[in-house]
């Protein structure tokens, strides 16, 4: 009877693992579209709840310590999620990635010090070769993810202002990477603590040096790459712990993050290899000194003038960028668009794949304001519409609207696909100042004859335009 009961429990655990994995796959499928994102998120939450419950139910005796720790972690996560602002989501994602990397390092050290607690059967005084390889690689990827994510968090939060670039930087990274491989081979062969320490220290240093030279324009790709690293780290933890759910879920996250990074690199005309090794897209944070930089004159208009132009338009396209996120202007934009729709003005939103500070940043903000999904179009769907559009309202989206990417071979962003906003009849550019964008370069769009600048906070400007239209 006891044997039957045991086999029944094993079967139940296996079924729960399969259900959790299926739910995670459905979660990724749901998160691929804004209209199904909530459902996908719910699938992910249910799958995670099942995956967490499986290790607790493995033992016949209830162990209250992990239950208490899970409860504490859940409460902390709930508190952070409730308090975090939508514009700070990229920083939150980077911070959470660092925790996954740190967990991998701790588990690797724990598995090395107490292999029997992780179901690792010793052969003589050595850990089996396969387990040693998994442990070493998991620790290396985890350490790289940890320091890389910490640096990414600092850059996104503004703690780290400038990229770190010095002579022979790439050669130093290559040397550290080669030393890391040698340390892994030495650890696998003789398994002494000094080599495990060298692996962790070398990987921590490499993660720091890889992300520090990355400029602001490439940070969305780095966030996506760190997401991929965290997935592979979780898969490595799964091999160490003999946890099939972690292996499957980690592989899903790692592969999807790598695919997303590749898609974003194509959207920015970047080489994925060059982004990873660093030193491209560096922001100089330089602002134009006057209104006549690049040999052009800037036309500045008031919100009242903009309201008159918009009111007489037949079609309007909003182009949201990080300026909208900073000002939290999405709700004001939604209210403005609703007023314009009542006057039978065609309203659409143009989304660039790297707008903001992480993939889908603008989609999240627009969804928060309950903007209809059908009005939100990607670059390939909307670019051909700009020539026939009366008014384009750019909300702090600088680099992704820069015509230099198409016609200036000397520009750092040359070849990057951008939104063709300059082809519209009138461009209203809402921006705090004439400062350069995150890529640190000037935007010729400011000086075109059909462009009018509205300088000020995006939310305040949109509210003033709304008041002028109503009156």
C-alpha positions in Angstrom: 0.0 0.0 0.0 2.8 2.4 0.9 4.6 1.5 -2.4 1.4 2.3 -4.4 1.0 5.6 -2.5 4.6 6.5 -3.3 4.3 5.8 -7.0 1.0 7.8 -7.0 2.8 10.8 -5.5 5.7 10.5 -8.0 3.1 10.3 -10.8 1.3 13.4 -9.4 4.5 15.4 -9.2 5.4 14.5 -12.8 1.9 15.5 -14.0 2.2 18.8 -12.1 5.6 19.5 -13.7 4.1 18.9 -17.2 1.2 21.2 -16.4 3.5 23.9 -15.2 5.7 23.7 -18.3 2.6 23.9 -20.6 1.4 26.9 -18.7 4.8 28.7 -19.2 4.6 28.0 -22.9 1.1 29.4 -23.0 2.4 32.4 -21.0 5.0 33.2 -23.6 2.5 32.8 -26.4 0.1 35.2 -24.6 2.8 37.8 -23.9 3.6 38.0 -27.6 0.5 40.2 -28.1 -0.8 43.2 -26.1 -4.3 41.9 -26.4 -3.5 38.6 -24.8 -0.8 39.8 -22.4 -3.0 39.7 -19.3 -4.0 36.1 -20.0 -0.4 35.2 -20.7 0.6 36.8 -17.4 -2.1 34.8 -15.5 -0.9 31.5 -17.1 2.7 32.4 -16.0 1.5 33.1 -12.4 -0.4 29.8 -12.2 2.5 27.9 -13.7 5.0 29.4 -11.2 2.7 28.6 -8.3 2.6 25.0 -9.4 6.3 24.8 -10.0 7.1 26.3 -6.6 4.7 23.8 -4.9 6.4 20.8 -6.4 9.6 20.8 -4.4 7.7 21.4 -1.2 5.5 18.3 -1.8 8.4 16.0 -2.5 8.8 15.3 1.2 6.3 13.4 3.2 6.9 15.8 6.1 5.9 19.4 5.8 9.0 21.7 5.8 7.9 25.1 7.0 11.1 27.0 6.3 10.8 27.0 2.5 7.1 27.8 2.8 7.9 30.8 5.0 10.7 32.0 2.6 8.4 31.6 -0.4 5.7 33.6 1.4 8.2 36.3 2.3 9.4 36.5 -1.2 5.9 36.7 -2.6 5.0 39.5 -0.2 8.2 41.4 -1.2 7.4 40.9 -4.9 3.8 42.1 -4.4 5.0 45.2 -2.6 7.6 46.1 -5.2 5.1 45.5 -8.1 2.5 47.7 -6.4 5.0 50.5 -5.7 7.0 50.5 -8.9 6.2 53.2 -11.5 5.6 52.1 -15.1 8.5 54.1 -16.3 10.8 52.3 -13.9 10.0 48.8 -15.3 13.3 48.4 -17.2 15.2 49.0 -14.0 13.1 46.5 -12.1 13.6 43.9 -14.8 17.4 44.4 -14.7 17.4 44.2 -10.9 15.4 40.9 -10.9 17.8 39.5 -13.5 20.6 40.1 -11.1 18.8 38.0 -8.4 18.6 35.0 -10.8 22.3 35.2 -11.5 23.2 35.6 -7.8 21.0 32.6 -7.0 22.8 30.5 -9.6 26.2 31.4 -8.0 24.9 30.5 -4.5 23.5 27.2 -5.7 26.8 26.3 -7.4 28.7 27.0 -4.3 26.2 25.0 -2.2 26.3 22.1 -4.6 30.1 22.0 -4.4 30.2 22.2 -0.6 27.4 19.8 0.0 26.7 17.7 -3.1 24.7 15.0 -1.2 22.0 17.6 -0.4 21.6 18.2 -4.1 21.3 14.5 -5.1 24.8 14.5 -6.5 26.4 11.2 -5.9 30.2 11.4 -5.3 32.6 9.1 -7.1 35.4 8.7 -4.6 36.2 12.3 -3.5 35.1 13.9 -6.8 31.8 15.2 -8.2 30.8 13.4 -11.4 32.2 15.0 -14.5 28.7 16.0 -15.9 27.7 17.6 -12.6 31.1 19.5 -12.4 30.6 20.9 -15.9 27.0 22.0 -15.1 28.1 23.6 -11.8 31.0 25.5 -13.3 29.1 26.8 -16.4 26.1 27.7 -14.2 28.3 29.6 -11.8 30.0 31.5 -14.7 26.8 32.5 -16.5 25.1 33.4 -13.2 28.0 35.7 -12.1 28.1 37.4 -15.5 24.3 37.9 -15.3 24.6 39.3 -11.8 27.2 42.1 -12.4 25.9 42.8 -15.9 22.4 43.3 -14.6 23.6 45.5 -11.7 25.5 47.7 -14.2 22.4 47.8 -16.5 20.3 48.8 -13.5 22.7 51.6 -12.6 22.7 52.9 -16.2 18.9 52.8 -16.5 18.4 54.5 -13.1 21.0 57.2 -13.9 23.5 56.2 -11.3 26.1 55.5 -14.0 26.2 58.5 -16.3 28.8 57.6 -18.9 30.0 54.4 -20.6 33.5 53.1 -19.5 35.8 53.0 -22.6 39.5 52.5 -22.5 42.3 51.4 -24.7 42.7 47.6 -25.3 39.3 47.1 -23.7 38.2 44.3 -26.1 41.5 42.5 -25.8 41.2 42.6 -22.0 37.7 41.1 -22.2 39.0 38.4 -24.5 41.9 37.7 -22.1 39.5 37.4 -19.1 37.2 35.2 -21.2 40.0 32.9 -22.1 41.2 32.8 -18.4 37.6 31.9 -17.4 37.6 28.9 -19.8 40.9 27.7 -18.5 39.6 28.0 -14.9 36.5 26.0 -15.8 38.7 23.2 -17.4 40.9 23.2 -14.3 38.0 23.0 -11.9 36.4 20.2 -13.9 39.6 18.1 -13.8 40.7 18.6 -10.2 37.7 20.3 -8.5 39.7 22.4 -6.0 38.0 25.4 -4.4 40.5 27.9 -5.7 39.4 27.3 -9.3 35.7 27.7 -8.4 36.6 31.0 -6.8 38.5 32.0 -9.9 35.5 31.1 -12.1 33.2 33.3 -10.0 35.5 36.2 -9.7 36.5 36.2 -13.4 32.8 36.0 -14.4 31.8 38.8 -12.1 34.5 41.0 -13.6 33.6 40.0 -17.2 30.0 40.8 -16.6 30.9 44.3 -15.3 33.3 45.0 -18.2 30.9 43.8 -20.9 28.1 46.1 -19.9 29.9 49.2 -18.8 30.9 50.3 -22.3 27.4 49.9 -23.6 25.8 53.3 -24.5 22.3 54.4 -23.9 21.1 53.6 -27.4 21.8 49.9 -27.0 20.4 49.4 -23.5 17.1 47.8 -24.6 19.1 45.1 -26.4 21.3 44.6 -23.3 18.2 44.2 -21.1 16.9 41.6 -23.5 20.2 39.8 -23.6 20.4 39.7 -19.8 16.9 38.2 -19.9 18.3 35.5 -22.1 21.3 35.0 -19.8 19.0 34.7 -16.8 17.1 32.0 -18.6 20.2 29.9 -19.4 21.3 30.5 -15.8 18.0 29.0 -14.6 18.5 26.0 -16.9 21.9 25.5 -15.4 20.4 25.6 -11.9 17.9 23.0 -13.1 20.6 20.6 -14.2 22.4 21.0 -10.9 19.2 20.4 -8.9 17.9 17.7 -11.3 14.8 19.9 -11.7 13.1 19.3 -15.1 10.8 22.3 -14.7 13.8 24.7 -14.2 15.6 23.2 -17.2 12.5 23.6 -19.5 11.5 27.0 -18.3 15.1 28.3 -18.4 15.6 27.1 -21.9 12.3 28.8 -22.9 13.3 32.1 -21.4 16.9 31.8 -22.7 15.9 31.0 -26.3 13.1 33.6 -26.4 15.4 36.3 -25.0 18.0 35.5 -27.6 15.5 35.6 -30.4 14.1 38.9 -29.1 17.6 40.4 -28.9 18.3 39.3 -32.5 15.0 40.9 -33.6 15.9 44.2 -31.8 19.4 44.2 -33.3 17.9 44.0 -36.7 15.5 46.8 -35.8 18.5 49.0 -34.8 20.8 47.8 -37.6 23.2 46.6 -34.9 25.4 43.5 -34.9 24.5 41.3 -31.9 28.1 40.4 -31.4 29.2 44.1 -31.3 26.5 44.9 -28.8 27.6 42.1 -26.5 31.3 43.0 -26.6 30.4 46.6 -25.9 31.6 50.0 -27.1 28.8 50.9 -29.6 26.0 53.4 -29.3 27.7 55.4 -26.6 25.8 58.3 -25.3 27.7 61.6 -25.0 24.8 63.3 -23.3 25.6 66.5 -25.2 22.9 69.1 -25.9 22.9 71.7 -28.7 24.1 75.0 -27.6 21.5 77.1 -29.4 18.5 76.9 -31.7 20.6 77.0 -34.8 22.7 73.9 -34.4 23.3 72.0 -37.7 22.8 75.1 -39.7 19.0 75.2 -39.2 16.5 77.3 -37.4 14.0 75.8 -34.9 10.4 76.9 -35.1 8.9 76.8 -31.6 5.1 76.9 -31.2 2.8 77.1 -28.2 0.3 74.5 -27.1 -2.5 76.8 -28.3 -1.0 76.9 -31.8 -0.6 73.2 -31.8 -4.3 72.8 -30.8 -5.4 74.8 -33.8 -3.3 72.7 -36.1 -4.5 69.4 -34.6 -8.1 70.5 -34.6 -8.1 71.1 -38.3 -6.3 67.8 -39.2 -8.0 64.8 -40.7 -5.5 62.2 -39.4 -3.1 62.3 -36.5 -0.3 59.8 -35.5 1.2 59.8 -32.0 4.8 58.6 -31.8 5.6 57.8 -28.1 9.1 57.7 -26.7 10.9 57.7 -23.4 9.8 61.4 -22.9 6.3 60.1 -22.6 7.4 57.6 -20.0 9.3 60.1 -17.9 6.3 62.6 -17.9 3.7 59.8 -17.5 1.8 61.5 -20.3 0.0 58.4 -21.6 -3.3 59.2 -19.9 -3.3 62.8 -21.1 -2.6 61.5 -24.6 -5.5 59.0 -24.3 -7.9 61.8 -23.3 -6.6 64.0 -26.1 -7.1 61.2 -28.7 -10.7 60.5 -27.4 -11.6 64.2 -28.0 -10.1 64.1 -31.5 -12.0 60.9 -32.3 -15.3 62.6 -31.5 -14.4 65.1 -34.3 -13.9 62.1 -36.6 -10.1 62.5 -36.8 -8.3 59.3 -37.5 -6.0 58.5 -34.6 -3.1 56.0 -34.6 0.0 55.3 -32.6 3.4 54.4 -34.1 5.6 52.0 -32.1 9.3 51.5 -32.8 10.7 48.2 -31.5 13.4 49.9 -29.3 11.4 52.9 -28.1 11.9 53.4 -24.4 14.3 51.4 -22.3 13.2 47.8 -22.8 11.3 45.8 -25.4 7.6 46.6 -25.4 8.0 49.6 -23.0 5.7 51.9 -25.0 3.1 49.1 -25.5 2.9 48.6 -21.7 2.4 52.3 -21.1 -0.3 52.7 -23.8 -2.1 49.6 -22.5 -2.0 51.0 -19.0 -4.0 54.0 -20.4 -6.5 51.6 -22.0 -5.6 52.8 -25.5 -7.2 50.4 -28.0 -4.8 47.7 -29.3 -6.1 48.2 -32.9 -4.8 51.8 -32.9 -1.2 50.8 -32.0 0.9 49.8 -35.0 4.4 48.6 -35.4 7.0 50.4 -37.6 6.4 48.1 -40.6 2.6 48.6 -40.4 2.7 52.4 -40.1 5.7 53.8 -42.0 4.0 53.9 -45.3 1.1 56.0 -43.7 3.2 59.0 -42.8 3.2 60.7 -46.2 -0.6 60.8 -46.2 -0.9 62.0 -42.5 -1.8 65.6 -41.6 -0.1 65.8 -38.2 2.4 63.6 -36.4 2.9 64.3 -32.7 6.2 63.0 -31.4 6.3 62.7 -27.6 10.0 62.6 -26.7 10.9 59.9 -29.3 14.2 61.4 -30.5 16.6 58.8 -31.9 13.9 56.6 -33.5 12.7 59.5 -35.6 16.1 60.8 -36.6 16.4 61.1 -40.5 20.2 60.9 -40.2 19.8 57.1 -39.8 18.7 57.1 -43.5 20.7 59.9 -45.2 23.9 60.5 -43.2 26.5 57.7 -43.6 28.7 59.3 -40.9 26.0 59.1 -38.2 26.4 56.4 -35.5 22.8 55.3 -36.1 23.1 55.1 -39.9 21.2 52.2 -41.3 18.9 51.9 -38.2 15.3 51.6 -39.3 13.4 54.7 -38.1 9.9 56.1 -38.3 9.4 58.3 -41.4 7.7 61.1 -39.4 9.4 63.8 -41.5 7.2 62.8 -44.5 4.0 64.0 -42.7 2.5 67.4 -43.6 3.2 68.7 -40.1 5.4 67.4 -37.3 4.7 68.6 -33.7 7.7 67.6 -31.6 7.1 67.6 -27.9 10.4 67.7 -26.0 11.7 69.2 -22.8 14.7 70.9 -24.6 16.7 70.7 -27.7 19.2 68.3 -26.0 20.4 65.3 -28.0 18.7 61.9 -27.6 19.9 58.9 -25.7 22.3 58.1 -28.6 24.0 61.5 -28.0 23.5 62.9 -31.5 21.6 65.8 -33.0 18.3 65.3 -34.8 17.9 67.2 -38.2 14.2 66.7 -37.9 14.1 69.7 -35.4 15.1 72.1 -38.2 12.8 71.0 -41.1 10.3 73.4 -42.4 7.3 71.2 -41.5 8.5 70.7 -37.9 7.4 72.7 -34.9 8.9 72.2 -31.5 6.8 72.4 -28.3 9.3 72.6 -25.5 8.1 71.4 -22.1 7.0 68.5 -20.0 5.0 66.1 -22.2 2.1 65.6 -19.8 1.8 69.3 -19.2 2.0 70.1 -22.9 -0.7 67.5 -23.8 -3.0 68.8 -21.0 -2.6 72.4 -22.3 -3.3 71.3 -25.9 -6.4 69.5 -24.6 -7.6 72.6 -22.7 -7.1 74.7 -25.8 -9.1 72.3 -28.0 -12.0 72.1 -25.6 -12.1 75.9 -25.3 
